[in-house]
Structures are given as C-alpha cells and as structure tokens.
C-alpha cells in the first residue's frame, strides 16, 4: 500500500493540491479546487471545497492518506489551532485517521522556498505580504517569524495587485475628468469593466457585484499598457515595485548576519516586469549582493514537505 501526503495551497478563489508519496516524496497527482478562505466563505463551505479537492486527486484504492497539510489563507502562524480544526473537518470523510497540519499560506510558500532555513519571501498577488524565518525552523518550538504588509482594508495592501489596480483606475478617472495625464488606461478601464462611456462606470463600481480578485485583475491591463510605453501606467507600477522593495529590505534586515536569501512570489512580482524590476532595483541599491530568486517549488509541495518533515521530527524524539 502506498502512503500519501497531501499538500494544499489555499486561496480565496483557487486552491492547488498535490499528493506526494510519503516514502519517496515524489509527486503522484495534482488537482485544483475553489477557494478555502473559511473566514469569508464559512467553515462548512470551505471544508466541502477542500474535500472536493482531495477527491479530485483521484487516488487509487491502494493509496492510504497519511497526512493532509494545508497552507491556510485564514490563519496567522501565531495560532494555527483553528486551522487544524478546519483541516480535520475537511479530511474526516475522505482521509479518516490522517494527520492534519495547518500553517498560513505564506508560511508554507516560505517553507517550500527554504525548507526551514532562514530566508525571506515577498508575496504580491491580489494582496501583498512578506515573511522572514529568522532562525532555522524547529518543530518542537514556536517559529521565529517577522512579517510585513498584509494589512488589507482600508490601506488595501500597497504593492498588491488590488492596490495597483485601484491606482490605475484612479488615473483613468482623473484623465476622464481632465485632472490627470492622458493615458491608455482610459480605454482599458472601459473595456475591462464593460462600460460604454466613462460615466457608466459609476453604476458598475457602486453596484456591489465587483469582487476584490476581479478588480485586482485590472493590474494586468496596467502592465500591458506599461509594456506598450504608457508613462502613467509605468509610473504606477514602478511605485508599487518600490514599495515592495522597501518591504523586502525590511525582511532582509530581520535575517541573521549573512542571511540575504529572498524569494519573489505572486503574479504581480513574477509576471509584471515593471514591478519586479523596480522592487529588485530598490533592494540592490541598499543590498547589492542580495540573493533574489523565484521559488522553484510551489507552495502546495511546501505544505506536503512540511508535514513529512514534522512527522520525521516526531519519530526522532
């Protein structure tokens, strides 16, 4: 019988799952399901979604699920007990008897990046946040973590896709009002939100149907405008990148002497050149020898590896 560890990278709109062979740590299956942010969706709905994700892995009857480990978007790493309760609720039918682990989604992404060694990870997607592990991780003691950003509303997470999108939308509205520079963002905002003319946007923006992820998606349009040479869009994205660079310097400053390992993660940092270049430039102006890279291991694999390492540490006691 093959023993399986399931890792999940939870999100508000999408969750990625992987199944690893517990003995070889090789991936044997992967799947996706909807969001599992149980603070916003409610525990029953989020648990059902995670259950669907585990079933979507389509494991064989000869497979035994040893552990389910989740990077949970609803928990802080100072207290993960509620997250563990959530994982147990989701796994009780499809993985009875499995060990359940829960840490924040950002921590699991960091664990994928450094496997528990001191390092920092800066994440910029719909929201933005950074985390640093300031000493080697020990499973028998609380982690020494330093975090930045992730403030959410009402500051809207500077350096995030949502913040960049709002800034780009604002620039287009200023141009419509004759109070700002001409920009290709005007055309893009009408098309993206399905408005026939500028004043139609008022009803769309105030209708209550726009979700945060959808609004954040407009940052991609801003990136396309910047790539095409639009100065207004480029300036907005450069500003977001500089903010992220400031976060990165703060994270690196929290690492032990000689620790300069930094990961860039999330669509705004990994897919938007203007943001990434501005962030990296800001860092290298102060720390020219910083080791900056995009993690090669996805967060769901990090969650599974965390469970494997935690169980191995318990066996050694």
Secondary structure as UniProt FT lines:
FT   STRAND          2..9
FT   STRAND          14..21
FT   TURN            22..24
FT   STRAND          27..34
FT   HELIX           38..41
FT   HELIX           43..56
FT   TURN            61..62
FT   STRAND          63..72
FT   TURN            73..74
FT   TURN            77..78
FT   HELIX           81..91
FT   TURN            92..94
FT   TURN            96..97
FT   STRAND          99..104
FT   HELIX           105..114
FT   TURN            115..116
FT   STRAND          119..124
FT   STRAND          128..133
FT   TURN            139..140
FT   STRAND          145..149
FT   TURN            153..156
FT   TURN            158..159
FT   HELIX           161..176
FT   TURN            177..178
FT   HELIX           185..192
FT   TURN            193..194
FT   TURN            198..199
FT   HELIX           200..205
FT   HELIX           212..216
FT   HELIX           218..227
FT   TURN            228..229
FT   HELIX           231..254
FT   TURN            257..258
FT   STRAND          261..265
FT   HELIX           267..271
FT   HELIX           273..286
FT   TURN            288..289
FT   STRAND          291..293
FT   HELIX           299..316
//
